[in-house]
């Protein structure tokens, strides 16, 4: 089964898909291919469980990422952290930039009653 | 010891952002968020993106595989990327196709983006 993931760090979001049976290390290598950060300096944390994916030999299914949970239209969210430069065991904190917010909807959307006159709400 | 003259083997095994046949593309929203998606998903779904990449000459989009979508904000582009994966997965599929969920707040802007991307 394919697992679809959104991997986020600061202003970067990677949409990656992989097999449920692939390992954590393979996923990290895919991320290395894109970000050019060596895969052993990469830490992934599953948002739904808050568990870091530190065992490189586990499969994605073992980490809770299965095809039934991680859909194409609803990918599983993972956070990406890099190892802090110059230290062996310190990782960046999770830091993800907020997305933009949509503008408020015109009132037309709020009504579900029969008031369906075609009011042109164009400011001229 | 293989001499990686073109640097091809190791980087192609896991895909990346380089070269004309890179596995991934980077789409950049108006507010500077970067979204990396599978190249084949984006090109199949959007003729606009396909044309941006394969146009004649050296358009800046084609070289580093980055496309600046300065009219599309990040909260819309993230839905666009979800749609690319959804379309790629369920096109020509024999299983039941689930509905694609869209937040109502985003619908109008998503419509504008889909018109631009022709998908």
gemmi code that builds the backbone of each chain (N, CA, C; Angstrom):
import gemmi

chains = {
    "A": [
        ("UNK", (0.861, -1.216, 0.000), (0.000, 0.000, 0.000), (0.870, 1.229, 0.000)),
        ("UNK", (0.429, 2.212, -0.744), (1.185, 3.460, -0.757), (0.816, 4.316, 0.434)),
        ("UNK", (1.810, 4.940, 0.976), (1.579, 5.862, 2.091), (1.925, 7.257, 1.596)),
        ("UNK", (1.013, 8.221, 1.799), (1.257, 9.584, 1.348), (1.534, 10.456, 2.556)),
        ("UNK", (2.610, 11.243, 2.478), (3.010, 12.035, 3.632), (3.284, 13.471, 3.258)),
        ("UNK", (3.051, 14.346, 4.246), (3.438, 15.745, 4.111), (4.515, 15.956, 5.149)),
        ("UNK", (5.701, 16.320, 4.726), (6.806, 16.437, 5.669), (7.149, 17.908, 5.768)),
        ("UNK", (7.012, 18.494, 6.959), (7.109, 19.941, 7.070), (8.223, 20.399, 7.991)),
        ("UNK", (8.895, 21.460, 7.544), (9.889, 22.127, 8.372), (9.924, 23.574, 7.944)),
        ("UNK", (9.707, 24.488, 8.882), (9.716, 25.924, 8.554), (8.867, 26.200, 7.322)),
        ("UNK", (9.454, 26.691, 6.248), (8.595, 27.027, 5.114), (8.614, 25.972, 4.015)),
        ("UNK", (9.117, 24.800, 4.343), (9.213, 23.777, 3.324), (8.230, 22.654, 3.613)),
        ("UNK", (7.508, 22.226, 2.587), (6.625, 21.066, 2.747), (6.921, 20.096, 1.623)),
        ("UNK", (7.242, 18.865, 1.974), (7.509, 17.855, 0.955), (6.326, 16.909, 0.867)),
        ("UNK", (5.840, 16.678, -0.325), (4.771, 15.694, -0.503), (5.431, 14.433, -1.027)),
        ("UNK", (5.577, 13.461, -0.158), (6.318, 12.253, -0.501), (5.409, 11.047, -0.376)),
        ("UNK", (5.547, 10.103, -1.303), (4.813, 8.850, -1.132), (5.812, 7.705, -1.137)),
        ("UNK", (5.472, 6.676, -0.414), (6.367, 5.519, -0.312), (5.508, 4.310, 0.012)),
        ("UNK", (6.134, 3.151, -0.037), (5.392, 1.943, 0.322), (5.351, 1.822, 1.835)),
        ("UNK", (4.260, 1.257, 2.319), (4.113, 0.968, 3.750), (5.266, 0.125, 4.267)),
        ("UNK", (5.790, -0.735, 3.379), (6.811, -1.683, 3.796), (8.209, -1.093, 3.713)),
        ("UNK", (8.330, 0.141, 3.212), (9.685, 0.682, 3.129), (10.118, 1.120, 4.528)),
        ("UNK", (11.423, 1.267, 4.692), (11.936, 1.541, 6.036), (12.098, 3.040, 6.270)),
        ("UNK", (12.297, 3.365, 7.537), (12.530, 4.750, 7.937), (13.784, 5.290, 7.248)),
        ("UNK", (14.816, 4.449, 7.147), (16.056, 4.940, 6.529), (15.844, 5.249, 5.051)),
        ("UNK", (15.001, 4.473, 4.375), (14.743, 4.764, 2.966), (14.032, 6.095, 2.812)),
        ("UNK", (13.084, 6.350, 3.693), (12.371, 7.634, 3.638), (13.333, 8.785, 3.882)),
        ("UNK", (14.227, 8.598, 4.855), (15.191, 9.666, 5.135), (16.113, 9.893, 3.953)),
        ("UNK", (16.415, 8.822, 3.230), (17.277, 9.006, 2.056), (16.554, 9.748, 0.943)),
        ("UNK", (15.244, 9.512, 0.825), (14.470, 10.280, -0.156), (14.534, 11.756, 0.201)),
        ("UNK", (14.408, 12.043, 1.493), (14.464, 13.437, 1.943), (15.853, 14.009, 1.696)),
        ("UNK", (16.876, 13.191, 1.883), (18.232, 13.651, 1.605), (18.366, 14.032, 0.136)),
        ("UNK", (17.751, 13.225, -0.743), (17.832, 13.515, -2.170), (17.261, 14.887, -2.510)),
        ("UNK", (16.223, 15.264, -1.772), (15.580, 16.539, -2.059), (16.263, 17.701, -1.345)),
        ("UNK", (16.577, 17.506, -0.067), (17.074, 18.636, 0.724), (18.581, 18.746, 0.738)),
        ("UNK", (19.264, 17.679, 0.332), (20.726, 17.624, 0.368), (21.282, 17.605, 1.787)),
        ("UNK", (20.472, 17.280, 2.756), (20.969, 17.121, 4.124), (21.218, 15.629, 4.323)),
        ("UNK", (22.379, 15.237, 4.839), (22.671, 13.809, 5.007), (21.601, 13.131, 5.847)),
        ("UNK", (21.232, 11.924, 5.447), (20.052, 11.323, 6.054), (20.236, 11.018, 7.523)),
        ("UNK", (21.464, 10.853, 8.007), (21.580, 10.611, 9.444), (21.559, 11.902, 10.252)),
        ("UNK", (21.424, 13.030, 9.563), (21.193, 14.284, 10.291), (19.739, 14.697, 10.227)),
        ("UNK", (18.888, 13.740, 9.850), (17.479, 14.033, 9.672), (16.678, 13.326, 10.744)),
        ("UNK", (15.754, 14.055, 11.352), (14.870, 13.436, 12.334), (13.433, 13.695, 11.922)),
        ("UNK", (12.630, 12.647, 11.960), (11.222, 12.776, 11.568), (10.343, 12.456, 12.764)),
        ("UNK", (9.321, 13.253, 12.952), (8.403, 13.032, 14.075), (6.989, 12.943, 13.523)),
        ("UNK", (6.294, 11.875, 13.913), (4.930, 11.664, 13.419), (3.983, 12.561, 14.207)),
        ("UNK", (3.208, 13.376, 13.507), (2.345, 14.327, 14.215), (1.261, 13.634, 15.019)),
        ("UNK", (0.685, 12.560, 14.465), (-0.467, 11.968, 15.143), (-0.070, 11.303, 16.454)),
        ("UNK", (1.148, 10.762, 16.526), (1.558, 10.071, 17.753), (2.601, 10.850, 18.529)),
        ("UNK", (3.162, 11.882, 17.914), (4.269, 12.665, 18.481), (5.519, 11.811, 18.695)),
        ("UNK", (5.587, 10.659, 18.063), (6.757, 9.794, 18.244), (7.819, 10.103, 17.206)),
        ("UNK", (9.079, 10.250, 17.615), (10.122, 10.402, 16.607), (10.393, 9.063, 15.924)),
        ("UNK", (10.778, 9.137, 14.644), (11.062, 7.909, 13.920), (12.562, 7.676, 13.994)),
        ("UNK", (13.003, 7.165, 15.122), (14.440, 7.048, 15.334), (15.002, 5.686, 14.989)),
        ("UNK", (14.147, 4.694, 14.857), (14.669, 3.364, 14.535), (14.668, 3.222, 13.016)),
        ("UNK", (15.861, 3.291, 12.435), (15.945, 3.312, 10.984), (15.527, 2.024, 10.323)),
        ("UNK", (15.445, 0.960, 11.093), (15.069, -0.310, 10.475), (13.573, -0.593, 10.531)),
        ("UNK", (12.840, 0.242, 11.229), (11.398, 0.023, 11.279), (10.800, 0.358, 9.920)),
        ("UNK", (9.647, -0.241, 9.634), (8.960, 0.142, 8.412), (8.009, 1.297, 8.738)),
        ("UNK", (7.516, 1.931, 7.699), (6.586, 3.034, 7.915), (5.316, 2.534, 8.591)),
        ("UNK", (4.933, 1.331, 8.276), (3.750, 0.757, 8.920), (3.968, 0.617, 10.424)),
        ("UNK", (5.184, 0.241, 10.809), (5.498, 0.110, 12.244), (5.358, 1.442, 12.970)),
        ("UNK", (5.580, 2.529, 12.237), (5.502, 3.846, 12.878), (4.083, 4.395, 12.854)),
        ("UNK", (3.145, 3.580, 12.400), (1.765, 4.045, 12.384), (1.361, 4.673, 11.070)),
        ("UNK", (2.203, 4.570, 10.042), (1.864, 5.174, 8.754), (1.410, 4.075, 7.801)),
        ("UNK", (0.118, 3.826, 7.780), (-0.375, 2.779, 6.898), (-1.215, 3.404, 5.797)),
        ("UNK", (-1.507, 2.616, 4.799), (-2.274, 3.107, 3.661), (-3.663, 3.577, 4.042)),
        ("UNK", (-4.223, 3.022, 5.112), (-5.580, 3.407, 5.484), (-5.609, 4.748, 6.209)),
        ("UNK", (-4.461, 5.134, 6.780), (-4.403, 6.380, 7.544), (-3.868, 7.527, 6.684)),
        ("UNK", (-2.919, 7.201, 5.846), (-2.226, 8.233, 5.067), (-2.686, 8.175, 3.628)),
        ("UNK", (-3.725, 8.938, 3.334), (-4.295, 8.888, 1.998), (-3.679, 9.934, 1.089)),
        ("UNK", (-3.922, 9.777, -0.194), (-3.406, 10.743, -1.160), (-3.983, 12.130, -0.881)),
        ("UNK", (-5.297, 12.192, -0.588), (-5.924, 13.499, -0.403), (-5.845, 13.964, 1.035)),
        ("UNK", (-5.312, 13.119, 1.903), (-5.212, 13.469, 3.314), (-3.914, 12.889, 3.852)),
        ("UNK", (-2.792, 13.425, 3.405), (-1.522, 12.785, 3.754), (-1.202, 12.910, 5.240)),
        ("UNK", (-0.439, 11.949, 5.733), (-0.019, 11.973, 7.134), (0.991, 13.086, 7.327)),
        ("UNK", (0.908, 13.783, 8.454), (1.818, 14.895, 8.687), (3.023, 14.432, 9.491)),
        ("UNK", (4.217, 14.735, 8.975), (5.448, 14.443, 9.711), (6.221, 15.749, 9.845)),
        ("UNK", (6.900, 15.902, 10.975), (7.751, 17.075, 11.143), (9.193, 16.684, 10.876)),
        ("UNK", (9.924, 17.630, 10.266), (11.313, 17.367, 9.918), (12.211, 18.258, 10.759)),
        ("UNK", (13.239, 17.661, 11.364), (14.220, 18.453, 12.112), (15.605, 18.015, 11.678)),
        ("UNK", (16.505, 18.978, 11.628), (17.889, 18.641, 11.322), (18.691, 18.589, 12.606)),
        ("UNK", (19.807, 17.865, 12.560), (20.691, 17.829, 13.723), (21.365, 19.185, 13.857)),
        ("UNK", (21.511, 19.639, 15.076), (22.161, 20.941, 15.288), (23.621, 20.824, 14.903)),
        ("UNK", (24.121, 21.839, 14.198), (25.500, 21.791, 13.735), (26.437, 21.735, 14.923)),
        ("UNK", (27.445, 20.902, 14.798), (28.474, 20.884, 15.836), (28.119, 20.079, 17.067)),
        ("UNK", (26.975, 19.440, 17.069), (26.716, 18.618, 18.248), (26.181, 17.284, 17.799)),
        ("UNK", (26.453, 16.264, 18.566), (26.093, 14.933, 18.107), (24.685, 14.535, 18.445)),
        ("UNK", (24.177, 15.099, 19.524), (22.897, 14.567, 19.932), (21.815, 15.600, 20.120)),
        ("UNK", (22.054, 16.783, 19.575), (21.012, 17.780, 19.755), (20.299, 18.031, 18.454)),
        ("UNK", (18.983, 18.071, 18.532), (18.172, 18.290, 17.352), (17.469, 19.632, 17.455)),
        ("UNK", (17.169, 20.192, 16.296), (16.371, 21.418, 16.282), (15.016, 21.136, 16.911)),
        ("UNK", (14.396, 22.164, 17.469), (13.010, 21.959, 17.911), (12.091, 21.948, 16.696)),
        ("UNK", (10.906, 21.409, 16.859), (9.956, 21.402, 15.750), (9.548, 22.848, 15.485)),
        ("UNK", (9.654, 23.239, 14.225), (9.364, 24.633, 13.903), (8.752, 24.653, 12.512)),
        ("UNK", (7.482, 24.948, 12.442), (6.795, 24.942, 11.155), (6.102, 26.285, 10.967)),
        ("UNK", (6.331, 26.909, 9.825), (5.720, 28.214, 9.574), (4.228, 28.050, 9.296)),
        ("UNK", (3.447, 29.001, 9.786), (2.001, 28.953, 9.545), (1.707, 29.231, 8.085)),
        ("UNK", (0.664, 28.622, 7.588), (0.234, 28.947, 6.238), (-0.545, 30.252, 6.264)),
        ("UNK", (-0.788, 30.799, 5.092), (-1.578, 32.023, 5.013), (-3.018, 31.711, 5.415)),
        ("UNK", (-3.764, 32.756, 5.770), (-5.163, 32.515, 6.130), (-6.062, 32.990, 5.000)),
        ("UNK", (-7.132, 32.277, 4.778), (-8.023, 32.699, 3.703), (-8.791, 33.954, 4.108)),
        ("UNK", (-9.204, 34.743, 3.142), (-9.989, 35.926, 3.460), (-11.375, 35.509, 3.932)),
        ("UNK", (-12.081, 36.362, 4.632), (-13.427, 35.989, 5.083), (-14.355, 35.769, 3.899)),
        ("UNK", (-15.263, 34.829, 4.039), (-16.156, 34.513, 2.931), (-17.212, 35.590, 2.773)),
        ("UNK", (-17.634, 35.818, 1.566), (-18.767, 36.723, 1.388), (-19.997, 36.124, 2.051)),
        ("UNK", (-20.923, 36.937, 2.438), (-22.077, 36.465, 3.205), (-22.899, 35.438, 2.471)),
        ("UNK", (-22.823, 35.446, 1.177), (-23.587, 34.507, 0.365), (-23.403, 33.085, 0.873)),
        ("UNK", (-22.220, 32.786, 1.347), (-21.937, 31.424, 1.767), (-22.558, 31.074, 3.101)),
        ("UNK", (-22.928, 32.083, 3.871), (-23.397, 31.761, 5.221), (-24.844, 31.342, 5.247)),
        ("UNK", (-25.586, 31.679, 4.208), (-27.015, 31.428, 4.283), (-27.349, 30.103, 3.651)),
        ("UNK", (-28.159, 29.345, 4.319), (-28.670, 28.129, 3.691), (-30.178, 28.202, 3.587)),
        ("UNK", (-30.744, 29.371, 3.838), (-32.209, 29.489, 3.761), (-32.622, 29.805, 2.326)),
        ("UNK", (-33.902, 30.177, 2.162), (-34.392, 30.303, 0.797), (-34.100, 31.643, 0.185)),
        ("UNK", (-33.304, 32.425, 0.863), (-33.031, 33.768, 0.359), (-32.071, 33.691, -0.806)),
        ("UNK", (-32.547, 33.343, -1.966), (-31.629, 33.097, -3.067), (-31.738, 34.142, -4.158)),
        ("UNK", (-32.065, 35.326, -3.790), (-32.080, 36.380, -4.818), (-30.659, 36.586, -5.292)),
        ("UNK", (-30.522, 36.852, -6.559), (-29.169, 37.059, -7.063), (-28.737, 38.480, -6.827)),
        ("UNK", (-28.339, 38.756, -5.631), (-27.907, 40.118, -5.333), (-26.511, 40.330, -5.851)),
        ("UNK", (-26.331, 41.166, -6.799), (-24.953, 41.422, -7.234), (-24.245, 42.228, -6.155)),
        ("UNK", (-23.215, 41.626, -5.572), (-22.565, 42.322, -4.467), (-21.265, 42.939, -4.934)),
        ("UNK", (-21.337, 43.551, -6.095), (-20.106, 44.103, -6.631), (-20.003, 45.561, -6.246)),
        ("UNK", (-18.943, 45.925, -5.593), (-18.742, 47.334, -5.258), (-18.232, 48.036, -6.491)),
        ("UNK", (-18.891, 49.044, -6.885), (-18.428, 49.696, -8.119), (-18.005, 51.127, -7.869)),
    ],
    "B": [
        ("UNK", (35.359, 0.601, -7.959), (34.824, 1.845, -7.423), (34.220, 2.649, -8.582)),
        ("UNK", (32.932, 2.787, -8.613), (32.320, 3.474, -9.756), (32.691, 4.961, -9.725)),
        ("UNK", (33.082, 5.454, -10.865), (33.393, 6.886, -10.920), (32.129, 7.618, -11.342)),
        ("UNK", (31.615, 8.365, -10.412), (30.355, 9.063, -10.675), (30.601, 10.321, -11.471)),
        ("UNK", (30.961, 10.178, -12.696), (31.300, 11.358, -13.490), (30.099, 12.288, -13.614)),
        ("UNK", (28.930, 11.708, -13.849), (27.766, 12.577, -13.983), (27.016, 12.666, -12.668)),
        ("UNK", (27.508, 11.997, -11.651), (26.810, 12.031, -10.347), (25.453, 11.411, -10.461)),
        ("UNK", (25.287, 10.534, -11.461), (23.935, 10.073, -11.760), (23.430, 9.028, -10.791)),
        ("UNK", (24.151, 7.959, -10.595), (23.559, 6.804, -9.924), (23.021, 7.084, -8.527)),
        ("UNK", (23.817, 7.650, -7.652), (23.298, 7.746, -6.285), (22.162, 8.744, -6.188)),
        ("UNK", (22.213, 9.855, -6.928), (21.138, 10.822, -6.735), (19.876, 10.384, -7.437)),
        ("UNK", (19.977, 9.622, -8.496), (18.749, 9.199, -9.167), (18.030, 8.129, -8.396)),
        ("UNK", (18.758, 7.369, -7.614), (18.112, 6.295, -6.872), (17.046, 6.856, -5.952)),
        ("UNK", (17.300, 8.015, -5.388), (16.324, 8.541, -4.440), (15.699, 9.835, -4.897)),
        ("UNK", (15.814, 10.125, -6.157), (15.120, 11.305, -6.670), (15.655, 12.573, -6.067)),
        ("UNK", (15.353, 13.689, -6.645), (15.882, 14.932, -6.118), (15.288, 16.058, -6.920)),
        ("UNK", (15.959, 17.190, -6.852), (15.403, 18.359, -7.528), (16.244, 18.791, -8.715)),
        ("UNK", (17.272, 17.984, -9.044), (18.148, 18.454, -10.108), (17.811, 17.927, -11.464)),
        ("UNK", (18.189, 18.690, -12.471), (18.181, 18.152, -13.810), (16.814, 18.147, -14.442)),
        ("UNK", (16.785, 17.909, -15.737), (15.528, 17.971, -16.476), (14.606, 16.807, -16.165)),
        ("UNK", (15.132, 15.740, -15.606), (14.260, 14.614, -15.318), (14.190, 14.356, -13.824)),
        ("UNK", (14.256, 15.411, -13.044), (14.219, 15.246, -11.591), (12.902, 14.622, -11.181)),
        ("UNK", (12.923, 13.925, -10.074), (11.699, 13.262, -9.641), (10.738, 14.239, -8.990)),
        ("UNK", (11.279, 15.328, -8.476), (10.454, 16.265, -7.723), (10.548, 17.669, -8.299)),
        ("UNK", (9.482, 18.423, -8.057), (9.464, 19.834, -8.425), (9.191, 20.656, -7.198)),
        ("UNK", (9.671, 21.894, -7.210), (9.366, 22.766, -6.083), (8.406, 23.850, -6.558)),
        ("UNK", (7.250, 23.934, -5.901), (6.284, 24.983, -6.218), (6.327, 25.992, -5.086)),
        ("UNK", (6.468, 27.264, -5.426), (6.642, 28.276, -4.380), (5.438, 29.204, -4.384)),
        ("UNK", (4.824, 29.365, -3.214), (3.596, 30.159, -3.138), (3.924, 31.641, -3.041)),
        ("UNK", (2.864, 32.450, -3.085), (3.069, 33.899, -3.054), (3.721, 34.339, -1.755)),
        ("UNK", (3.484, 33.591, -0.661), (4.071, 34.003, 0.617), (5.335, 33.247, 0.947)),
        ("UNK", (5.967, 32.662, -0.075), (7.300, 32.094, 0.137), (7.337, 30.684, 0.685)),
        ("UNK", (6.192, 30.028, 0.842), (6.220, 28.620, 1.265), (6.628, 27.755, 0.081)),
        ("UNK", (7.468, 26.762, 0.350), (7.928, 25.892, -0.723), (7.273, 24.529, -0.613)),
        ("UNK", (6.702, 24.056, -1.694), (6.050, 22.750, -1.687), (6.732, 21.866, -2.706)),
        ("UNK", (7.247, 20.745, -2.276), (7.930, 19.831, -3.184), (6.979, 18.691, -3.507)),
        ("UNK", (6.703, 18.505, -4.792), (5.781, 17.446, -5.194), (6.443, 16.587, -6.255)),
        ("UNK", (5.895, 15.395, -6.462), (6.392, 14.523, -7.507), (6.174, 15.198, -8.849)),
        ("UNK", (7.211, 15.218, -9.644), (7.135, 15.848, -10.956), (6.038, 15.235, -11.807)),
        ("UNK", (5.963, 13.913, -11.825), (4.977, 13.280, -12.716), (3.544, 13.597, -12.270)),
        ("UNK", (3.316, 13.723, -10.978), (1.962, 14.073, -10.514), (1.583, 15.462, -11.013)),
        ("UNK", (2.507, 16.412, -10.871), (2.169, 17.799, -11.222), (2.000, 17.956, -12.718)),
        ("UNK", (2.877, 17.321, -13.487), (2.839, 17.494, -14.931), (1.614, 16.821, -15.524)),
        ("UNK", (1.223, 15.688, -14.961), (0.035, 15.007, -15.456), (-1.219, 15.811, -15.153)),
        ("UNK", (-1.265, 16.406, -13.999), (-2.492, 17.086, -13.590), (-2.637, 18.462, -14.216)),
        ("UNK", (-1.539, 19.166, -14.406), (-1.643, 20.558, -14.827), (-0.888, 20.849, -16.113)),
        ("UNK", (-1.591, 21.097, -17.199), (-0.918, 21.449, -18.449), (-0.130, 22.755, -18.313)),
        ("UNK", (-0.591, 23.638, -17.438), (0.141, 24.900, -17.247), (1.542, 24.632, -16.741)),
        ("UNK", (1.644, 23.764, -15.731), (2.957, 23.444, -15.174), (3.803, 22.709, -16.204)),
        ("UNK", (3.166, 21.830, -16.934), (3.903, 21.081, -17.953), (4.490, 22.042, -18.976)),
        ("UNK", (3.711, 23.035, -19.377), (4.209, 23.983, -20.367), (5.303, 24.873, -19.811)),
        ("UNK", (5.171, 25.197, -18.522), (6.216, 26.032, -17.913), (7.543, 25.315, -17.937)),
        ("UNK", (7.486, 23.991, -17.830), (8.736, 23.245, -17.735), (9.310, 22.874, -19.084)),
        ("UNK", (8.445, 22.745, -20.072), (8.967, 22.215, -21.325), (8.940, 23.254, -22.426)),
        ("UNK", (8.788, 24.516, -22.042), (8.776, 25.556, -23.058), (10.111, 25.643, -23.755)),
        ("UNK", (10.120, 26.256, -24.919), (11.385, 26.368, -25.657), (12.313, 27.355, -24.966)),
        ("UNK", (13.573, 27.206, -25.204), (14.535, 28.143, -24.666), (14.791, 27.907, -23.197)),
        ("UNK", (15.455, 28.844, -22.587), (15.827, 28.648, -21.191), (14.942, 29.482, -20.294)),
        ("UNK", (13.719, 29.066, -20.106), (12.903, 29.747, -19.105), (13.468, 29.425, -17.737)),
        ("UNK", (13.408, 30.369, -16.853), (14.031, 30.111, -15.555), (13.338, 28.986, -14.816)),
        ("UNK", (12.082, 28.709, -15.155), (11.394, 27.624, -14.445), (12.010, 26.286, -14.769)),
        ("UNK", (12.556, 26.148, -15.986), (12.938, 24.808, -16.384), (14.263, 24.383, -15.764)),
        ("UNK", (15.107, 25.349, -15.389), (16.430, 24.949, -14.949), (16.471, 24.355, -13.552)),
        ("UNK", (16.167, 25.132, -12.533), (16.293, 24.521, -11.212), (15.017, 23.829, -10.751)),
        ("UNK", (14.095, 23.558, -11.655), (12.872, 22.848, -11.294), (12.087, 23.533, -10.191)),
        ("UNK", (12.100, 24.852, -10.221), (11.322, 25.619, -9.245), (10.331, 26.476, -10.001)),
        ("UNK", (9.116, 26.496, -9.526), (8.107, 27.333, -10.166), (7.535, 28.299, -9.146)),
        ("UNK", (7.635, 29.581, -9.435), (7.089, 30.588, -8.541), (5.653, 30.864, -8.934)),
        ("UNK", (4.729, 30.567, -8.034), (3.311, 30.822, -8.304), (2.925, 32.032, -7.474)),
        ("UNK", (3.209, 33.191, -8.013), (3.083, 34.388, -7.167), (1.643, 34.802, -6.941)),
        ("UNK", (0.700, 34.137, -7.589), (-0.699, 34.477, -7.358), (-1.392, 33.500, -6.425)),
        ("UNK", (-0.696, 32.474, -6.015), (-1.344, 31.430, -5.221), (-0.755, 31.415, -3.810)),
        ("UNK", (-1.571, 31.716, -2.793), (-1.067, 31.688, -1.414), (-0.895, 30.260, -0.908)),
        ("UNK", (-0.171, 30.121, 0.193), (0.188, 28.779, 0.645), (-1.008, 27.935, 1.050)),
        ("UNK", (-2.030, 28.541, 1.666), (-3.147, 27.711, 2.115), (-3.942, 27.170, 0.931)),
        ("UNK", (-3.771, 27.754, -0.245), (-4.416, 27.226, -1.447), (-3.503, 26.207, -2.114)),
        ("UNK", (-2.206, 26.532, -2.152), (-1.265, 25.651, -2.843), (-1.158, 24.294, -2.145)),
        ("UNK", (-1.347, 24.301, -0.838), (-1.248, 23.019, -0.141), (-2.393, 22.107, -0.587)),
        ("UNK", (-3.579, 22.701, -0.856), (-4.691, 21.896, -1.357), (-4.443, 21.435, -2.783)),
        ("UNK", (-3.790, 22.297, -3.571), (-3.457, 21.921, -4.937), (-2.542, 20.693, -4.934)),
        ("UNK", (-1.539, 20.693, -4.064), (-0.611, 19.563, -4.006), (-1.317, 18.289, -3.567)),
        ("UNK", (-2.244, 18.416, -2.613), (-3.015, 17.234, -2.201), (-3.797, 16.699, -3.384)),
        ("UNK", (-4.335, 17.626, -4.174), (-5.125, 17.200, -5.317), (-4.276, 16.452, -6.341)),
        ("UNK", (-3.040, 16.911, -6.559), (-2.174, 16.233, -7.514), (-1.996, 14.767, -7.130)),
        ("UNK", (-1.742, 14.530, -5.847), (-1.531, 13.149, -5.400), (-2.826, 12.353, -5.537)),
        ("UNK", (-3.943, 12.975, -5.184), (-5.251, 12.332, -5.279), (-5.563, 11.947, -6.712)),
        ("UNK", (-5.309, 12.878, -7.644), (-5.598, 12.586, -9.035), (-4.703, 11.474, -9.551)),
        ("UNK", (-3.430, 11.530, -9.189), (-2.503, 10.512, -9.676), (-2.895, 9.139, -9.152)),
        ("UNK", (-3.342, 9.091, -7.909), (-3.653, 7.800, -7.323), (-4.935, 7.216, -7.883)),
        ("UNK", (-5.961, 8.052, -8.077), (-7.262, 7.495, -8.394), (-7.658, 7.558, -9.862)),
        ("UNK", (-6.818, 8.162, -10.723), (-7.136, 8.139, -12.151), (-7.053, 6.714, -12.653)),
        ("UNK", (-8.012, 6.320, -13.450), (-8.042, 4.953, -13.984), (-8.051, 3.911, -12.892)),
        ("UNK", (-8.696, 4.246, -11.785), (-8.688, 3.289, -10.695), (-9.988, 2.510, -10.681)),
        ("UNK", (-9.897, 1.237, -10.300), (-11.117, 0.440, -10.290), (-11.782, 0.445, -8.927)),
        ("UNK", (-11.040, 0.934, -7.912), (-11.672, 0.931, -6.588), (-12.533, 2.187, -6.445)),
        ("UNK", (-13.352, 2.201, -5.442), (-14.204, 3.368, -5.203), (-13.354, 4.597, -4.961)),
        ("UNK", (-13.716, 5.668, -5.600), (-12.928, 6.880, -5.445), (-13.523, 7.715, -4.323)),
        ("UNK", (-12.776, 7.971, -3.266), (-13.318, 8.756, -2.164), (-13.427, 10.229, -2.558)),
        ("UNK", (-14.262, 10.955, -1.827), (-14.442, 12.361, -2.143), (-13.247, 13.171, -1.677)),
        ("UNK", (-12.906, 14.182, -2.430), (-11.759, 15.011, -2.053), (-12.237, 16.117, -1.118)),
        ("UNK", (-11.811, 16.134, 0.127), (-12.339, 17.120, 1.070), (-11.719, 18.499, 0.847)),
        ("UNK", (-12.549, 19.512, 0.830), (-12.056, 20.884, 0.687), (-12.712, 21.755, 1.741)),
        ("UNK", (-11.910, 22.522, 2.438), (-12.423, 23.447, 3.434), (-13.156, 24.591, 2.725)),
        ("UNK", (-14.357, 24.952, 3.175), (-15.141, 25.957, 2.443), (-14.441, 27.295, 2.354)),
        ("UNK", (-13.636, 27.628, 3.360), (-12.961, 28.925, 3.309), (-12.023, 29.053, 2.126)),
        ("UNK", (-11.583, 27.928, 1.626), (-10.536, 27.943, 0.622), (-11.109, 27.809, -0.786)),
        ("UNK", (-12.357, 27.412, -0.854), (-12.956, 27.041, -2.136), (-12.821, 28.086, -3.237)),
        ("UNK", (-13.125, 29.330, -2.916), (-13.107, 30.343, -3.981), (-11.707, 30.532, -4.563)),
        ("UNK", (-10.723, 30.654, -3.655), (-9.365, 30.869, -4.151), (-8.837, 29.638, -4.868)),
        ("UNK", (-9.304, 28.472, -4.412), (-8.872, 27.230, -5.044), (-9.401, 27.185, -6.474)),
        ("UNK", (-10.591, 27.740, -6.665), (-11.177, 27.766, -8.002), (-10.331, 28.630, -8.935)),
        ("UNK", (-9.899, 29.768, -8.414), (-9.047, 30.652, -9.229), (-7.745, 29.952, -9.596)),
        ("UNK", (-7.163, 29.276, -8.611), (-5.899, 28.575, -8.857), (-6.096, 27.451, -9.868)),
        ("UNK", (-7.210, 26.746, -9.759), (-7.407, 25.615, -10.660), (-7.634, 26.109, -12.076)),
        ("UNK", (-8.214, 27.288, -12.184), (-8.393, 27.857, -13.514), (-7.033, 28.215, -14.118)),
        ("UNK", (-6.166, 28.768, -13.289), (-4.835, 29.128, -13.766), (-4.028, 27.900, -14.166)),
        ("UNK", (-4.136, 26.858, -13.333), (-3.343, 25.670, -13.586), (-4.016, 24.718, -14.568)),
        ("UNK", (-5.266, 25.051, -14.913), (-5.990, 24.253, -15.895), (-6.144, 22.812, -15.447)),
        ("UNK", (-6.553, 22.643, -14.193), (-6.727, 21.266, -13.726), (-7.889, 21.171, -12.741)),
    ],
}
model = gemmi.Model(1)
for chain_id, residues in chains.items():
    chain = gemmi.Chain(chain_id)
    for i, (resn, *xyz) in enumerate(residues, 1):
        res = gemmi.Residue()
        res.name, res.seqid = resn, gemmi.SeqId(i, " ")
        for name, pos in zip(("N", "CA", "C"), xyz):
            atom = gemmi.Atom()
            atom.name, atom.element = name, gemmi.Element(name[0])
            atom.pos, atom.b_iso = gemmi.Position(*pos), 0.0
            res.add_atom(atom)
        chain.add_residue(res)
    model.add_chain(chain)
structure = gemmi.Structure()
structure.add_model(model)
structure.setup_entities()
